[in-house]
Amino acid sequence: MKIIVTGSKGQLGTDVVTELEKNGIEAIGADLPEVDITDAKAAEKFIAESNADAVIHCAAFTNVDAAESDLETCRKINAEGTENIARSCKNHGLKLMYISTDYVFSGEGTEPFETDSKKAPCNNYGITKLEGEEAVKEICSKFFIVRISWVFGENGKNFVKTMLRLSKEKDSLTVVDDQIGSPTYTKDLAVLLCEMIKSEKYGIYHATNEGLCSWAEFAAKIMEKSGAKTKIIPVASEEYKTAAVRPKNSRLSKKSLDENGFSRLPHWENALERFLLNVN
């Protein structure tokens, strides 16, 4: 089996490539500057010449705040780029796995969002990722849409790395405590994505590590488990202004994983412990 991984140099893509190779699957990295997914002809040529069986589409514009001032670039990558990949997959009969986000939902309420819950993104990033989902559903028949949240891994920037860096500089940090979700370790996620892409259990899934917390609780646990002395001071979202509105409810139902026989990911605290061991 041969699988293209877009965004192969990114936080998730790097771990997906590693996991595929562990499973004896040839992984073909597709990232800048080798291929630009916003160039339809370039994407088509790359996929046509690869003789691959599937694409795991991790490439995305993920700077949520920057998307508020640069919707055009965000849309070009997340929506138009995804449409280009989807058309090429359809043309050549490839399976497509699209990595999406909890940001396609409103972020309101306290109940976990189901895969078919009403979509109502509260920022430009969520809007463009939803447009990507719609393109995949409209164009492809052999597709997986996997929504994830609060991702951290050993490659690239993320909340855990930021907290570890700031813990060396600050005695205390203010962190929001009214946004609730599930931190998700890219290494755990990569194992599930690899298992999924080998199957033909197409559809929409939610995949995060088990357990829930607020960002402040997550930060406090990072300090505790890393041995840092920095105090975490919980604040309301209204006190921590950002360019983009963030969802207060990022809870995602895992019913689709259960119904299709896929194992849930380990608890986020367990994942954090393993991450800290690896980065240290």
N, C-alpha and C positions, 0 to 999 in steps of 0.2 A: 504494500500500500504506500502511496506517495501523497503527501498533504502539504499544500501551500499555507503558510502562516503569515498573514499581513501584520504589519507592526511588530515584526519579529525581533526588533531591537528594544522594544518597550518593556515595561514592567511585567505585564502578563505574557506577552509574546515570547520573551526569552525563556520563561519557565515552560510554556507550551512546547516549544521546540525541544527542550531538554527531555520532557516527559515522552513526547512522541518517539524520540530516538531511543529512550530506555525501553520502549515497547517494540523496538525493531521496525519502526515506521520511518521512512525517509521524509524528513522535514525540509521543505524548500522555503527559505526566508524571503519575504517580500517586504522591503522597507526602502525608505529614501536612502541614498540617491538611486538605487538600482531600479526601482519602479515607483511611479507616481500614480496612485489609484484615482486621482482626480482627472487624469488623462485617459479617456475611454479607450483610445487606440493602444496606448502603452499597456494598460491593464489587460486588454483583450489579447495582445501579442504575448505577454508574459504567461498568461493562463493557457493559451493555445499551445505554446511551445513546451510547457512543463510536463505534459502527459500525466497530470495529477488526477487523483480520485476525488479530492475534496479541498475545500478552502476553510480554514478557521480564521475568521475576519476580526482581528484584534485592533487593527489600525483605527485611530479616532483622534479627533480634536477634543482633548479632555480638560483644558483649562477653563473651568466653569465661569470664573469671573471675567476672563478675557473675552469669552463668547458674548457677553453683554454689549461690548463695544465693537465686536468684529463678527457679527452674525454671518456675513458673507463668506468668510473663510471657514467658519465653523460648519456652515451648511454645505459648502463645497466638498469638505472632507467627509462629514458624518452622513449626509444624505446623498449627494451626487456621487461621491466616491463609492459608497455602498451600492448604489444603483448600478454603477459600472461593473463592480465585482459580481453582482447578482446576474446581470445580463450575460456576462462571460460564462458564469457557472451554468446557466440555462443552455447556452449555445453548445457547450461541450459535455453536458450531462453530469456535472460535478455536484456533489453534496455541498451545501453552504451552511456554515455555522456562524451566526452573527452575534457578537457580544454586545449586549445592550445594558440598560441601567434602570434602577428604581426611579430615576428622575422622569420617566415617562408618565408617572402617576402624579396626583395632586400633592402628595405629601401631607395630607390632612387626616384627621381621625386617629384612632389607636388600634384599629384592626389590621392584621396583615393583608396586603394586597394579593388577590388571586391573579393568575396569569391573564384572566379575561376581565379584570376590573376596569372600570372606566378610565380612560387616559386623559390627563389634564396637566401637562407639564407646566411648572411654575417658572422656568427660565429658558433661555435660548439653547443651552446645551441639551436639555430634556426635549425641547421641540425638535431639534435636528436629529437626535437619536431615534425619536418616534418616527420621523420621516424615513429614516433608514430602515426601521422595522417594516413600515408600510411597503417600501420598495421590495424588500425581500419576500414578503407575503404575496405581493402582486405578481412578481416575476418568476419566482422559483416554486417548484413542487417538492423538492427534496431539501428542506431547510430545518435548521434548529435555530431558535432565537433564545439566547440565554441571558437573562437579566441578573446583574450582579450589583453589589454595593460596597462602599467603604473599603476599597481594595488596598492591600499593602503587600509588598514583596521586597526582595533583596536588590532588585534593579530599579533605578529611577527614584523619583521623589514620592514621598507619601507621608501620611500623618505620623506614623510611628517614628520614622527617621527624623521628622521635624521636632517631635517631642524629645527625642534622645539628644538632638543637637542643642535645643533650648535648655535642656536640663543642666547642661554644662555652663550655661551663661546666666541663668535666672534662678532666684530663690523661690519665686512663685509665678504662676501662669494662670490667666483667666481663660476658661474653656466653656463653651456652651453646654448646658445640661438639659435642654428641652428638645433636642433632636435625637430620636431613638432609631437604632438600626443594628446591623450585624456586621462587624469587621470580617473581612474575607481575605485569607492568605492565598496568594497566587499559586503557591506550590500545591496546596490542597485542591484549588480550583482546576489547575492543569490536569491533575489525575482524573477528575470527573469529566472534563472536556474531552480528554483522550478516549475514555471509555465510551462516551456518548457518540463521538464521531465514527467509531468503529461499528456502531449499530445502525439500524434503520428506523429507530423510534423517533421519527420526526415530530416537531411541534415546538411549543413555547415552554420554557422552564425558568424557574428561579433558583439560583445557586449562590448561597452564602454560607459561611461557617455558622454553626448552631449557636444559639444564645443571643440575647439582646443587651444593649447598654446604651448610655448616652455618650457623647464625645468626651464629656468630663470624666465619666466613669472609666472609659477606655484610657484616657490620659493618666488617670490615677493608677490604673493597673500597669501601664507601661513604666511609670516611675517605680512602683513597688517591685515589679519583677526584674527591673534593670538595676535596682539598688540605688536609684537616684533619690536625693532628698528634696527635690523641688516640690513645693506645695501647689496643688491644683485648686483654684478658686472657681466654683461653678457660677456661671452667669446665664441670663436669658439671651436668646437670639437677638432681641431688640437692642441689647447693650453691645453687641458685637457686629457692627455693620459691615456687610460685604456687597460688592457690586451686584452679585446674583442672589436671588432669594433661594434659600436652602429648604428642602422638605423637612418638616418636623417628624413625620412618620415615614421611615424607610423600611418598615417591617414587610417582609416578603413571604408569602405562603409557599411551602415546599411540596404541596400536594402532588404536583406534576412529577416530581422526582420519585415520590413514593409509588404513584400509580404505574410508573413505567419501570420499576424495579432497580432504580439507581440509588446507590448509597448516599445518605446525607454526609456532609462534610463534618469533621470533628468540631468540638466547641471552640469558640474564638480564643478563649483563654489558653487552651492547649496549643492552638496555632501560634499565639503570641510567644509562648515559651520557646517553641521550636525556632521561630524566627530569630529571637534574641540569641539563642545558642549559635545559630548560623552566622549572624552578623558579627558576633563577638569572636 
